[in-house]
Amino acid sequence: MLSQDKYRIALLSAYAVGLHGLESLLPSPVPWLKFGLANIITLITLMLYGFRPAIMVTLIRVLISSLFTGTFPGPAFLLSLGGGVVSTLAMATALSAFRGLFSAVGLSLIGAFFHNMTQLFLAYFLLIRRIEPILFITPLIMLLGTLTGLVNGTVSELVIRHIKKSAITDPASGTG
Amino acid sequence: MSLRKLLHSTTIADKVLFSLLLLLSLSGIFLIKAFVPEGHTVVIELDNKPVYLLPLDKDGIVSVDGPLGKTTVEIKDNSVRIQDSPCRNKLCVRQGWIKTGALVCLPNRVVVTIDRGRETGNTIDAVTG
């Protein structure tokens, strides 16, 4: 791994931790509605620098955020880890298997969907162990995830364009 | 960066995926409400001890013996009421049918509550991220 990659991963992870922290400060109308702002960083990393930096950024973000919020290594940490890893894998698969088919918006929707399904699955095994409440909440979470995924994907698209544009006009500033 | 330009950059697959997810989740909300029973439980307590745990969606009448006599509880159409009570002021009977909350008869020490997920007492209270 090049040292430039390391700086990039460190910087992007810091952004992701920052966004994650900011998000936890936002008041939420529904307790389990989260915007998943950190996924913006994962998606940008994935589309600009590839899978390995993206999964690194996700792992670092999950670990550091859980240490900050005190959820390590409880069920909330496992839910966060599972959701983060599976959604990154899903987005990377969609990106490489159907190259050019989805834009950042589509990938973000895929990421949000897999993130939520993984968390519901893990929540069933780790926290609730009853199928009815999970079934009830699944479509609702799917709906919210689709909406927040749309917003995050749009933001990612804008940021990626901006980075690409500034990298073309000024090659020195292409560090992300 | 105009919004139209951004909309242009989303692919057809994006739009299909978005509509599919929206359709799936919206129909899921209604389908699951229709097919999965909500699993409410009627809990009848006497002297703070549960004596009956009954499903809310099964109609029936039960009675419990309190210090003053028999209190009769009726379940019908997903609602509960205290049908008859030996107490003097009959506040509990006057409360009528309820779908949520509780019916209380203090003189006869009977409390009827509608509960959800009583088996585990678990709720989703973890902060995830």
Interface residues (C-beta under 8 A of the other chain):
Chain A: H20 E23 S24 P31 W32 K34 S65 S66 T69 T71 G74 P75 A76 L79 S80 G83 F98 G100 L101 F102 S103 V105 G106 L109 I110 F113 Q119 A123 L127 I128 R129 R130 E132 P133 L135 F136 I137 T138 P139 L140 M142 L143 T146 L150 G153 T154 E157 L158 R161
Chain B: M1 L6 S9 T10 T11 A13 D14 L17 F18 L21 L22 L24 S25 L26 S27 G28 I29 L31 I32 K33 V36 P37 E38 G39 G117 E119 T120 N122 I124 A126 V127 T128 G129
